[in-house]
Amino acid sequence: MRNFTYKTLEDLRQSAERLGATHVRLEPGREEVKQALARKVALRSFTLGNSLATHPMEGCDATLDGRPDELTWRRYERFAAGGVKLIWFEATAICQEGRVNPRQVWINRDTVSDFARLHDRMLAVHLERWGGADDLLIPLQLTHSGRYSHPRRIIAYHNPLIDRKTATPADYPVITDDELERLEDQYVEAAGLALEAGFRAIDLKVTHGYLLSELMGAKTREGRYGDSLANRTRFMRNVLGKIRASFGGRLILCMRLGCFDSIPYERDPETGIGRPVGHPIPYPWGFGVDPNDPLREDLSEVKQAVAWFQQWGIQLLNVSAGSPYYNPHIGRPFEKPDEGNYEPPEHPLLGVDRHFRIAGELQRAFPDLPMVGTGYSWLQKYAINAGARNVADGNIRIMGLGRGVLAYPDYAADALEKGELDELRVCKTLTYCTYLMRGKNHPLGQFPTGCPPFDKDVYGPIMKQAREAKRQAGDS
């Protein structure tokens, strides 16, 4: 079903009003859009040159030993020239066992020089295009993929609904407290390598169901890293403390935080629409979830955690939600699902509204902690109108685009110079990038991902290869 049918900003505004998407507000004036998004953003120890960001978008195109490869370089050169002042570098594994696929970037002693050369190149490209790079920040996102690690999953606790979705046996071993404690030091080592490579900031990835995100919802886990919120945030507290102790103030500490896990969804075999799987009430798992209605957020624990994270040194928070593996419509409202997945169970504008509602409540609760907002791509050419209004109203400090930047890497230049985006270049949220990301029938075990519709010369042939490989796999 096609939902995005808006010809004008007023059409979109009226639709939001009819649906009750009251947090989707739009700035109509081009000059006002430019002014809001051009605002500088002061962190505790750095000032960003504007209020626009690129979210961490994995390209699945590294070498098998984790080095940024040709397509990785191309993507980040395009981002560096695009005009945003916050380029959130994609999820980078801190160990081999934590990689989500065999082509995920991985920073280690052997690859650190490659990261350094890419970082230098990004600064040089940005300097050449924009005349300066002192106000550009590139946080390196550090991650362990946990339950989604390849080839062996590593889980923080058993949620039977997610276990069923991921075919995880009920007796599958859970990572021990001692193993987690040793893993903390691997995060600190990776942070030191990021600093050596020239990065001024690192990010702890605590979202999308990966290991640290799963720890946040591990209410039924026993031991030092489970049950109470203090225990479930222990890993982050320890890592942030060790990084500060090791490197002082040389690294700006950031976090991308999943603030609403919700629950797994499944495809209704008759309608194709997503529906929540059967679940107990009260719901005993997850983070940011109302236990009496897990389809709704409850931000009480989230606010306490954010207060602690800020106390422990976080200067910049990127607000996210959901998991692409078991409820993709929560994290990234879409027009068309990736092949075989469910159709959205709600109008995508309601998903956008949820993002804005959660981020707005958190930003207003912590006005001195700059936050990056998510959920804009589905709005297509009107994304910057919503972003500008959220920035102007104090509901967020920075507007971020993820999928949209794969299609339109220089969207910020048009936003800042024209106050509008080119309708012929904006992402239509047709999920081709996710199709490629899920493609495993590649000689290297993973197809690289990008935007086939708007980056045809590079990713069009890759899309054809992925479809042919899937067809042949189905025929065999």
C-alpha positions in Angstrom: 0.0 0.0 0.0 1.3 3.4 -0.9 1.2 5.9 1.9 3.4 8.8 0.8 1.1 10.6 -1.7 1.7 14.2 -0.6 2.1 16.8 -3.3 2.6 19.7 -0.9 3.7 20.4 2.6 0.1 21.3 3.4 -1.0 17.8 2.3 1.4 16.3 4.7 0.4 18.6 7.6 -3.2 17.8 7.1 -2.5 14.0 7.0 -0.5 14.3 10.3 -3.4 16.1 11.9 -6.0 13.5 10.7 -3.8 10.7 12.0 -3.2 12.3 15.3 0.6 12.5 14.6 0.7 15.7 16.7 4.5 15.7 17.1 5.1 15.9 13.3 5.3 19.7 12.9 6.6 21.4 9.8 8.4 24.7 9.1 7.2 26.0 5.8 9.6 28.9 5.3 12.8 28.2 3.3 14.7 30.9 5.1 13.5 29.6 8.5 14.6 26.1 7.5 18.0 27.3 6.6 18.4 29.4 9.7 17.3 26.6 12.1 19.5 23.9 10.5 22.5 26.2 10.2 22.6 26.6 14.0 25.8 25.6 15.7 25.6 23.1 18.4 27.8 23.4 21.5 29.0 20.2 23.2 30.9 20.4 26.5 34.2 20.4 24.6 33.4 20.9 20.9 31.1 23.0 18.7 29.5 21.5 15.7 29.2 23.8 12.7 25.5 23.1 12.0 22.5 21.1 13.2 22.6 18.3 10.6 24.0 14.8 10.9 24.6 11.6 9.0 23.5 8.5 11.0 25.8 5.5 11.2 24.9 3.5 8.1 26.7 0.2 7.6 28.0 -0.5 4.1 28.9 -4.2 4.7 31.8 -3.6 2.3 34.9 -3.9 4.3 37.6 -6.5 3.5 37.4 -9.8 5.3 40.0 -8.6 7.9 37.9 -5.5 8.6 39.7 -2.8 6.7 37.6 -0.1 5.0 37.5 -1.0 1.3 36.9 0.8 -2.0 33.2 1.3 -1.5 33.7 2.3 2.1 36.1 5.1 1.0 33.7 6.2 -1.7 30.8 6.4 0.7 32.6 8.5 3.3 34.2 10.8 0.8 30.6 11.6 -0.4 29.5 12.1 3.2 32.4 14.4 3.9 31.6 16.6 1.0 27.9 16.6 1.8 27.8 19.5 4.3 26.8 17.9 7.6 29.0 18.7 10.6 28.3 15.4 12.4 29.3 12.3 10.4 28.5 9.3 12.7 30.8 6.6 11.5 29.2 3.3 11.1 29.1 0.4 13.5 32.7 -0.8 13.9 33.4 -4.1 15.6 35.7 -4.1 18.6 36.6 -7.8 18.1 36.3 -10.5 15.5 33.6 -12.4 17.5 31.4 -9.3 17.6 31.1 -8.7 13.8 27.6 -8.9 12.4 28.8 -10.1 9.0 32.2 -11.0 7.5 32.5 -7.6 5.8 31.8 -5.4 8.8 34.5 -2.9 9.5 36.7 -3.9 12.5 39.2 -1.7 14.2 42.3 -3.6 15.5 46.0 -3.2 15.6 46.3 -4.4 12.0 43.6 -2.1 10.6 44.1 1.1 12.6 46.3 2.7 9.9 43.5 2.2 7.3 41.0 3.9 9.6 43.6 6.7 10.1 44.0 7.3 6.3 40.2 7.3 5.8 39.7 9.7 8.6 42.4 12.0 7.2 40.8 11.8 3.8 37.4 12.8 5.2 38.8 15.9 6.8 40.6 16.8 3.6 37.5 16.4 1.5 35.4 18.4 3.9 38.0 21.1 4.1 38.3 21.4 0.3 34.5 21.7 -0.1 33.6 23.8 2.9 36.7 25.8 3.7 37.2 24.4 7.1 36.9 21.2 9.1 37.5 22.3 12.7 33.8 22.2 13.4 33.3 18.7 11.9 33.0 15.8 14.3 33.3 12.1 13.3 32.4 9.7 16.2 33.5 6.1 15.6 30.7 3.8 16.6 32.0 0.9 18.7 29.9 -2.2 18.7 29.6 -5.9 19.6 26.7 -7.5 17.6 25.9 -10.0 20.4 22.9 -12.1 19.4 23.5 -11.2 15.7 27.2 -11.9 15.7 28.5 -14.0 12.8 29.0 -16.9 12.8 28.3 -17.5 16.5 25.6 -15.6 18.4 26.4 -14.2 21.9 23.4 -13.4 24.0 22.9 -11.4 27.2 19.8 -13.1 28.4 16.9 -15.2 27.2 13.8 -13.4 25.9 11.7 -16.3 24.6 10.0 -14.1 22.0 13.3 -12.9 20.5 14.8 -16.4 21.0 12.0 -17.8 18.8 12.4 -15.0 16.2 16.2 -15.7 16.0 16.0 -19.5 16.3 17.9 -19.4 19.6 17.5 -22.6 21.7 16.2 -22.1 25.2 19.3 -23.7 26.7 21.7 -21.7 24.6 24.5 -20.4 27.0 24.4 -16.7 28.1 27.6 -14.6 28.1 29.0 -14.8 31.7 29.7 -11.8 33.9 33.5 -12.6 33.7 33.3 -12.6 29.9 31.5 -9.3 29.9 34.1 -7.8 32.3 36.9 -8.9 29.9 34.9 -7.4 27.0 34.9 -4.1 28.7 38.7 -3.9 28.2 38.3 -4.7 24.5 36.0 -1.7 24.2 38.6 0.5 25.9 41.4 -0.9 23.6 39.2 -0.1 20.5 38.6 3.4 21.8 42.4 3.9 22.1 42.9 2.7 18.6 40.2 5.2 17.4 42.1 8.0 19.1 45.3 6.7 17.5 43.6 6.9 14.1 42.7 10.5 14.7 39.1 10.2 15.7 38.1 12.9 18.3 35.0 11.0 19.4 33.8 7.5 20.0 30.2 6.2 20.4 29.0 3.2 22.3 26.3 1.5 20.2 23.5 0.7 22.7 20.6 0.0 20.2 19.0 -2.3 17.7 19.2 -5.4 19.8 23.0 -5.8 19.7 24.9 -6.8 22.9 24.9 -3.6 24.9 21.3 -2.9 23.9 20.3 -6.4 25.0 21.9 -5.8 28.3 19.7 -2.7 28.9 16.6 -5.0 28.7 18.1 -7.9 30.7 15.7 -7.6 33.6 15.6 -11.4 34.1 19.4 -11.9 33.9 21.1 -12.8 37.2 24.4 -11.5 38.4 26.3 -8.2 38.1 24.9 -7.2 34.7 21.2 -8.0 35.1 18.0 -7.3 37.0 18.2 -3.7 38.4 18.8 -0.8 36.1 22.1 -0.1 37.9 23.3 -3.5 37.0 22.0 -3.3 33.4 24.0 -0.1 32.9 27.1 -1.4 34.7 28.8 -2.3 31.4 28.4 1.2 30.0 29.4 2.8 33.3 32.6 0.7 33.5 33.6 1.2 29.9 33.1 5.0 30.0 35.0 5.2 33.3 37.9 3.2 32.0 38.0 5.3 28.8 38.1 8.5 30.8 40.8 7.0 33.1 42.9 5.9 30.2 42.6 8.9 27.8 41.4 11.8 29.9 39.4 14.3 27.9 41.0 13.5 24.6 38.0 11.6 23.4 34.4 13.0 23.2 32.1 10.3 24.5 28.9 9.7 22.6 26.1 7.1 22.6 23.4 5.9 20.3 20.7 4.6 22.6 17.7 2.5 21.8 15.1 4.2 23.9 12.1 1.9 23.1 12.6 -1.8 22.3 8.9 -2.7 21.8 8.4 -6.4 21.1 8.9 -8.7 18.1 6.4 -8.6 15.2 5.5 -11.3 12.7 4.0 -11.3 9.2 0.3 -12.2 9.2 0.1 -15.0 6.5 -3.3 -13.8 5.3 -2.8 -10.1 5.1 1.0 -9.7 5.0 0.7 -7.0 7.6 2.9 -7.1 10.7 1.4 -8.1 14.0 2.9 -8.3 17.5 3.7 -11.8 18.6 1.8 -13.2 21.5 3.3 -11.8 24.7 2.7 -11.9 28.5 1.4 -9.0 30.5 3.1 -7.6 32.4 5.9 -7.8 29.9 9.1 -8.7 31.9 11.8 -7.8 29.3 13.0 -4.9 27.3 14.1 -1.3 27.8 11.8 1.8 27.5 8.8 -0.5 27.4 5.5 -0.1 29.3 5.2 -3.5 31.0 1.4 -3.3 30.9 1.4 -2.3 27.2 4.7 -3.1 25.5 3.5 -1.5 22.3 3.9 1.8 24.1 7.0 3.5 25.5 7.7 4.2 29.2 10.7 6.5 29.5 11.1 6.5 33.2 14.0 4.1 33.2 15.4 5.7 30.0 15.5 9.1 31.7 17.3 7.6 34.7 19.8 5.9 32.4 20.4 9.0 30.4 21.1 11.0 33.6 23.7 8.5 34.6 25.3 8.4 31.1 25.6 12.2 31.2 27.1 11.9 34.7 29.6 9.3 33.3 30.8 11.6 30.6 28.4 11.3 27.6 28.4 14.6 25.7 26.2 13.7 22.7 23.2 11.3 22.6 21.7 9.8 19.4 18.1 8.7 20.0 17.0 5.5 18.4 14.3 2.8 18.8 13.4 -0.7 17.9 15.3 -3.5 16.2 15.7 -4.0 12.4 15.6 -7.8 13.1 12.2 -8.1 14.8 10.2 -4.9 14.5 11.8 -2.8 11.6 8.8 -0.4 11.3 9.6 0.9 14.8 13.1 2.0 14.0 12.7 3.1 10.4 9.2 3.8 9.1 9.1 2.5 5.5 7.0 2.7 2.4 7.9 -0.8 1.2 9.3 -3.7 3.3 12.4 -5.7 2.4 11.5 -8.9 0.5 9.7 -11.4 2.7 9.1 -9.0 5.6 5.8 -7.6 6.8 3.9 -4.6 5.6 3.8 -1.8 8.1 1.1 -2.4 10.8 0.6 1.4 11.2 0.7 4.4 9.0 4.4 5.4 8.7 3.6 8.9 9.9 2.7 7.4 13.3 6.1 5.8 13.4 7.7 9.1 12.6 5.6 10.7 15.3 6.8 8.1 17.8 10.4 9.0 17.1 9.7 12.7 17.4 7.7 12.2 20.6 10.4 10.1 22.4 13.3 12.3 21.3 11.4 15.5 22.1 10.5 14.3 25.6 14.1 13.3 26.3 15.7 16.5 24.8 13.4 18.7 26.9 14.2 16.6 30.0 18.0 17.1 29.3 18.3 20.5 27.6 22.1 20.7 28.3 22.7 17.3 26.6 22.6 17.7 22.8 20.6 14.9 21.1 20.4 13.7 17.5 16.9 12.9 16.2 16.0 9.9 14.0 13.0 8.9 11.9 13.1 11.6 9.2 13.8 9.6 6.0 10.2 8.6 5.4 9.2 12.3 5.1 11.3 12.5 1.9 11.7 16.1 0.6 9.9 17.4 3.7 12.3 15.8 6.2 14.2 19.1 6.6 10.9 21.0 7.3 10.2 18.7 10.2 13.9 18.8 11.3 14.0 22.6 11.3 10.8 22.8 13.3 12.0 20.3 15.9 15.3 22.2 16.2 13.5 25.6 16.5 11.1 24.3 19.1 13.8 22.7 21.2 12.6 19.2 20.6 16.0 18.1 19.3 19.3 19.8 18.7 20.4 17.9 15.6 18.5 16.4 12.7 20.0 13.1 11.4 19.4 11.2 8.2 20.3 7.5 7.7 18.9 5.8 4.6 18.3 9.1 3.1 22.0 9.9 3.0 22.8 6.8 1.0 20.5 8.2 -1.7 21.4 11.9 -1.2 24.8 12.3 0.4 24.8 16.1 -0.1 21.3 16.7 1.2 22.8 19.1 3.8 24.2 21.4 1.1 20.8 21.8 -0.4 19.1 22.2 3.0 21.5 25.0 4.0 21.8 26.7 0.6 18.3 26.4 -0.7 16.1 25.5 2.3 14.6 22.6 0.3 15.5 19.2 -1.0 15.3 17.9 -4.6 12.3 15.6 -4.9 14.0 13.6 -7.6 16.9 12.6 -5.2 15.3 11.9 -1.9 15.1 8.3 -0.5 11.6 6.8 -1.1 12.1 4.2 1.8 11.7 1.3 -0.6 14.2 -0.8 1.5 16.5 -1.8 -1.4 19.5 -1.0 0.9 18.1 -3.5 3.5 17.6 -6.1 0.8 21.3 -5.9 0.0 22.3 -5.9 3.6 20.4 -9.2 4.1 22.0 -10.7 1.0 24.5 -13.4 2.1 24.9 -15.4 -1.2 28.0 -13.5 -2.1 31.5 -15.0 -2.6 32.7 -13.0 0.5 29.6 -13.9 2.5 27.9 -10.5 2.3 26.7 -8.1 -0.4 27.7 -4.5 0.0 24.7 -2.2 0.6 23.8 1.2 -0.9 21.0 2.8 -2.8 20.3 1.1 -6.2 17.6 3.5 -7.3 19.7 6.7 -6.8 23.3 5.4 -7.0 22.6 3.2 -10.0 26.0 3.0 -11.6 27.5 1.4 -8.5 24.7 -0.4 -6.8 22.4 -1.2 -9.7 24.7 -4.0 -10.9 25.2 -5.2 -7.3 21.4 -5.4 -6.9 21.1 -7.5 -10.0 23.8 -9.9 -8.7 22.1 -10.2 -5.3 18.8 -11.1 -7.0 20.4 -13.6 -9.3 22.3 -15.2 -6.4 19.0 -15.5 -4.4 17.2 -17.0 -7.4 19.9 -19.5 -7.9 20.0 -20.4 -4.2 16.2 -20.9 -4.4 16.5 -23.2 -7.4 19.2 -25.3 -6.0 
